[in-house]
């Protein structure tokens, strides 16, 4: 189960979306499925991620990445590409965080056949549930400008169901990882 809420973003003319739910897996397994690395599992289970590549590894925990998405909403939303600086951090309590925001990079100019979208500060927090090593609280924050000429009503109807699908598909992915 996931709760999705939103409010107007202070970063751009769209919304900040928050997803929160408990997943039936350890933080390590949840992180394995969502960590933003080339060749990671995310492209296999997340229906909104077609490809993920590291443009530049700045350090072990900071990189510039390009994510592409397939078309969505019966092709009303064209394929998108996002270029972000991504930071990963693990805390002493076992919480693992991935945070990102859009960036321009000379090695990644806009590509044909994609609309350039922009992620404003966003992230995923994998938080251990005290006393329950096989459960993880996952908080997600998305504030994405999909770019192009989409009516805001299309974007507003897409994101809540997309976030619910993210949690549902992630739950299936962590169960498959444990099997």
URVEN-V586478 format. One record per helix or strand. SS is the DSSP state (alpha for helix, beta for strand). FROM is the first residue (numbers start at 1). TO is the last residue. If there is no record, write none. Layout:
ss=SS from=FROM to=TO
ss=SS from=FROM to=TO
//
This chain:
ss=beta from=2 to=8
ss=beta from=15 to=23
ss=alpha from=27 to=34
ss=alpha from=42 to=45
ss=beta from=51 to=57
ss=beta from=62 to=69
ss=beta from=72 to=72
ss=beta from=77 to=77
ss=beta from=80 to=90
ss=beta from=96 to=102
ss=beta from=115 to=116
ss=beta from=118 to=119
ss=beta from=122 to=129
ss=beta from=132 to=142
ss=beta from=144 to=145
ss=alpha from=152 to=178
//
